[in-house]
Amino acid sequence: MSAEMVTGDKEKAYALLKSDADKIRQLIEVQLENLTMPQCPLYEEVLDTQMFGLSREIDFAVRLGLVNEENGKQILGELQRKLDDLHEASVGK
């Protein structure tokens, strides 16, 4: 396997993970904008499930050597901060 191919696979894997993270971020931002159901168990369940799935995707990509662990943690950390913002906004409402 050529170095170009490996680099391309790594870039593609990172782009796919970022895309999945962006979808979750959009769910969080919609909820932040509306705050109509801040404590909706179904919505919280969807976000928890999405976050768990993304963490497993990242773990898999790290184990394959396609994404370094620090980049994976950064993706999850950004989303966790958004979730924290949502929680703070919903408690303050």
RAZISUL-V334566 format. One line per field, one symbol per residue. phi: phi as a letter, one per 40 degrees, with the letter a starting at -180 (. if undefined). psi: psi as a letter, one per 40 degrees, with the letter a starting at -180 (. if undefined). burial: I if it has 24 or more other C-alpha atoms within 12 Angstrom, else O. Layout:
BEGIN
phi=???
psi=???
burial=???
END
This chain:
BEGIN
phi=.cccccccccccccccccccccccdcdcccccccfcbcbcccccccccccccdcccdcdcccccgcbcdcccccdcccccccccccccccccc
psi=hiddddddddddddddddddddddddddddddddfdgdfhdddddddddddddddddddddddeedhiddddddddddddddddddddddde.
burial=OOOOOOOOOOOOIIOOIIOIIOOIIOIIOOIIOOOOOIOOOOOOOOIOOIIOOIIOIIIOIOOOOIIOOOIIIOIIOOIIOIIOOIIOOOOOO
END
